[in-house]
């Protein structure tokens, strides 16, 4: 019998390989992520995109049983995830769990996701399941989303609910390798932003479904910072100029994909112009934000993909 106040958490899910992608991580947050997932997954791969921080070197030296791949160049989030997927396949795993460097799974998150995926199974064609995450800076719980026009439907659910949604963020997503073999991995041409959105649209176009699992919890941070807002509970997530380039470029690239829902395009165009105005007029560095976003829009219209040009 457990002592009062203690909790019995499930052991590791042996068929799951966790993939943690890093790029100049906060080492304290990364340690928390690794410590949390190490106890829950059968394997763990850390794929680092050219971090140069000496503190990360010390983290690598002190690491325990996880595999660590250090890329000499930043190959992007999508390519890093795909390398992790191939690693999982070579080592006999049947599912992958994708995690950002600052995501912290609850102690039972992986087991909860595995159980949900098993129960949803082939009958409901579940391509992936994901947890409900709470922003670690402002405590706001994120909803699952159904695409609509003119506004998306935000669904929070409750205990025990499994919500069919139109996309899942990559961090926290549990994906069977058999699905990845059929529909393909992440689109490396996008490099970083909207990688999860594109994959979600692609699998749904192929007849698969995505589910948010309300009992699976994860701490996570979106954006570089949170800006107070009287209109948005918890504030607005703010990204720097480089991320704004990718966000603008990649959404334009997605507008031209046959898998992208027309409803999403119709409402996202409005959001694009709102973001362009807000980030160039109200959020510093305004000039750099504007230049990065305009460059992203231009490159998207030209069909340019891959890493952001250095010039």
C-alpha positions in Angstrom: 0.0 0.0 0.0 1.3 3.5 -0.9 1.8 6.0 1.9 -0.6 8.8 2.1 0.2 11.5 -0.5 2.4 9.2 -2.6 1.7 8.2 -6.1 2.4 5.0 -8.0 3.4 5.9 -11.6 3.7 3.4 -14.4 7.0 2.1 -15.6 8.6 2.9 -18.9 6.7 2.1 -22.2 9.3 -0.2 -23.8 8.2 0.3 -27.4 8.5 4.1 -27.2 11.6 6.0 -28.3 11.6 9.7 -27.1 13.2 12.2 -29.5 14.3 15.5 -27.9 15.6 18.1 -30.3 17.8 20.8 -28.9 19.2 24.1 -30.1 21.0 26.3 -27.6 18.8 25.0 -24.8 18.3 26.3 -21.3 20.2 23.5 -19.5 18.0 23.5 -16.4 14.9 23.1 -18.5 16.5 20.4 -20.6 17.6 18.4 -17.6 14.0 18.6 -16.3 12.7 17.3 -19.6 15.2 14.5 -19.9 14.8 13.4 -16.3 11.0 13.3 -16.7 10.9 11.3 -20.0 13.8 9.0 -19.2 11.7 7.2 -16.6 8.8 6.8 -19.1 10.2 5.7 -22.4 12.1 2.6 -23.5 14.7 4.7 -25.3 15.8 8.3 -25.6 17.6 10.2 -28.3 18.8 13.7 -28.0 19.5 15.3 -31.3 21.4 18.6 -31.0 21.4 21.2 -33.8 24.9 22.7 -33.4 24.7 24.1 -29.9 28.0 25.8 -28.9 27.3 26.5 -25.2 30.1 25.0 -23.0 27.4 24.2 -20.4 25.8 21.9 -23.0 29.1 20.1 -23.4 29.1 19.5 -19.6 25.5 18.2 -19.9 26.6 15.7 -22.6 29.5 14.5 -20.5 27.3 14.0 -17.5 24.5 12.3 -19.4 23.5 8.7 -18.5 22.1 6.1 -20.9 20.5 8.3 -23.6 21.9 8.5 -27.1 23.1 11.9 -28.1 23.7 13.0 -31.7 25.5 16.4 -32.2 25.1 17.9 -35.6 27.9 20.2 -36.7 25.3 22.4 -38.5 21.7 23.4 -37.6 19.7 21.1 -40.0 16.3 22.3 -38.6 13.6 20.8 -36.5 12.0 18.7 -39.2 15.2 17.0 -40.3 16.2 16.4 -36.7 12.9 14.7 -35.9 13.3 12.6 -39.0 16.8 11.5 -37.9 15.3 10.5 -34.6 12.5 8.5 -36.4 15.1 6.5 -38.3 17.0 5.9 -35.2 13.9 4.5 -33.5 13.2 2.2 -36.5 16.7 0.8 -36.5 16.6 0.1 -32.8 13.3 -1.9 -32.9 10.9 0.7 -31.4 7.3 0.9 -32.7 6.4 4.4 -31.6 8.1 7.7 -31.2 7.5 10.5 -28.8 8.6 13.9 -30.0 9.6 16.5 -27.4 11.0 20.1 -27.5 13.9 20.9 -25.2 11.7 22.8 -22.8 8.8 20.4 -22.5 8.3 18.6 -19.3 6.0 15.6 -19.4 3.9 14.7 -16.3 5.0 11.4 -14.7 2.2 9.4 -16.3 2.0 11.2 -19.6 3.6 8.6 -21.9 1.6 5.7 -20.3 -1.6 7.7 -20.7 -0.8 8.5 -24.3 0.1 4.8 -25.1 -3.1 3.6 -23.5 -5.2 6.1 -25.5 -3.5 5.2 -28.7 -4.0 1.4 -28.1 -7.7 2.0 -27.3 -8.3 4.3 -30.3 -6.3 1.9 -32.5 -6.8 1.0 -36.1 -10.6 1.3 -36.0 -10.5 5.1 -35.6 -7.3 5.5 -37.7 -5.4 7.5 -35.0 -2.3 8.8 -36.6 -1.1 10.5 -33.4 -2.2 11.4 -29.9 -0.9 14.4 -27.9 -1.2 15.8 -24.4 -2.9 18.9 -23.1 -0.1 21.4 -22.2 0.1 24.2 -19.8 2.4 27.1 -20.4 5.1 27.1 -17.7 5.3 30.9 -17.6 1.8 32.0 -17.3 0.0 28.8 -16.2 -2.5 29.0 -19.1 -3.9 25.7 -20.3 -3.8 25.3 -24.1 -6.9 24.0 -26.0 -7.1 21.5 -28.7 -8.2 23.1 -32.0 -10.7 22.4 -34.8 -10.3 24.6 -37.8 -13.2 26.8 -38.6 -14.1 30.1 -40.3 -13.9 32.9 -39.4 -12.6 31.5 -36.1 -11.2 28.2 -34.9 -13.0 26.2 -32.3 -10.9 25.9 -29.1 -11.8 22.7 -27.1 -10.5 22.2 -23.6 -12.3 19.0 -22.6 -12.3 17.5 -19.2 -11.0 14.4 -17.3 -11.2 11.3 -19.5 -12.0 13.1 -22.7 -10.3 12.3 -26.0 -10.8 15.2 -28.4 -10.6 14.7 -32.2 -8.7 17.8 -33.4 -7.3 19.1 -36.7 -3.7 19.4 -35.6 -1.3 18.6 -32.8 1.9 20.5 -31.9 4.9 18.3 -32.4 6.1 18.3 -28.8 4.3 15.6 -26.9 3.0 13.8 -29.9 3.1 10.0 -29.8 3.2 8.6 -33.3 3.3 4.9 -34.5 6.1 4.2 -36.9 3.7 2.4 -39.2 1.9 5.7 -39.7 5.1 7.5 -40.5 6.1 4.7 -43.0 2.8 5.3 -44.8 2.4 9.1 -44.8 6.1 10.1 -44.4 7.9 12.1 -41.8 8.3 15.8 -41.3 8.7 18.1 -44.2 12.4 19.2 -44.0 11.9 22.0 -46.5 10.0 24.0 -43.9 13.0 23.8 -41.5 11.2 24.8 -38.3 7.9 26.6 -38.0 4.6 25.0 -39.1 6.3 21.6 -39.4 3.7 20.0 -37.1 0.8 21.8 -38.9 1.9 20.5 -42.3 2.2 17.0 -41.0 -1.2 17.2 -39.3 -2.9 18.4 -42.5 -1.2 15.7 -44.5 -2.2 12.8 -42.3 -5.8 14.1 -42.1 -5.9 14.4 -45.9 -4.9 10.7 -46.0 -7.9 9.8 -43.8 -6.2 9.6 -40.5 -7.3 11.3 -37.3 -5.6 13.2 -34.5 -6.6 13.1 -30.9 -5.9 15.3 -27.9 -5.8 13.3 -24.7 -7.0 15.5 -21.8 -5.7 13.2 -19.1 -2.1 13.4 -20.5 -0.4 16.6 -19.2 2.8 18.4 -20.2 4.5 21.7 -19.3 5.6 23.6 -22.3 6.5 27.1 -23.5 5.6 28.7 -26.8 7.5 31.7 -28.2 10.5 33.5 -26.8 8.4 35.5 -24.3 4.9 36.4 -23.2 3.6 39.9 -23.7 0.7 41.1 -21.5 -2.5 41.7 -23.4 -5.9 42.9 -22.3 -7.5 40.9 -25.1 -5.7 37.5 -24.7 -5.9 35.6 -21.4 -2.3 35.0 -20.1 -0.8 37.3 -22.7 0.4 36.9 -26.3 3.3 34.7 -27.3 6.1 36.7 -28.9 8.7 35.4 -31.3 11.9 37.0 -32.5 12.7 38.1 -36.0 14.1 34.8 -37.2 11.1 32.8 -36.1 8.8 35.5 -37.6 10.5 34.9 -41.0 9.8 31.2 -40.9 6.3 31.7 -39.6 5.4 34.1 -42.5 7.2 32.1 -45.2 5.9 28.7 -44.2 2.3 29.7 -43.9 2.4 31.1 -47.4 4.0 27.8 -48.6 1.2 25.9 -46.9 -1.4 27.9 -48.8 -0.3 26.2 -52.0 -0.5 22.6 -50.7 -3.4 20.4 -51.7 -3.6 18.9 -48.2 -4.1 22.3 -46.5 -7.8 22.9 -45.6 -9.4 25.8 -47.5 -11.1 26.9 -44.2 -7.7 27.2 -42.5 -6.3 29.3 -45.4 -9.3 31.6 -45.4 -9.0 32.5 -41.7 -5.2 32.4 -41.6 -4.8 35.1 -44.2 -6.6 37.4 -41.8 -4.4 36.3 -39.0 -1.3 36.9 -41.1 -2.1 40.5 -41.7 -3.0 41.0 -38.1 0.4 39.6 -37.0 2.2 41.6 -39.5 0.7 44.8 -38.2 1.0 44.0 -34.5 4.6 42.8 -34.6 5.9 45.7 -36.8 4.0 48.4 -34.9 3.8 47.3 -31.3 6.6 44.9 -30.5 10.3 45.6 -30.4 12.5 45.3 -32.4 9.8 46.7 -34.8 12.0 47.4 -37.8 13.8 44.0 -37.7 10.4 42.3 -37.2 9.0 44.0 -40.2 12.0 43.2 -42.4 12.0 39.6 -41.4 8.3 39.1 -42.0 8.3 40.9 -45.4 11.2 38.8 -46.4 9.4 35.6 -45.3 6.3 36.6 -47.2 8.4 37.3 -50.4 10.3 34.0 -50.1 7.0 32.2 -49.5 5.5 33.7 -52.6 8.6 32.7 -54.6 8.4 29.2 -53.3 11.7 29.4 -51.5 12.2 26.9 -48.7 15.0 25.5 -46.5 17.0 27.5 -43.9 16.7 31.3 -43.8 19.2 32.9 -46.2 22.1 34.5 -44.5 22.3 37.5 -46.8 
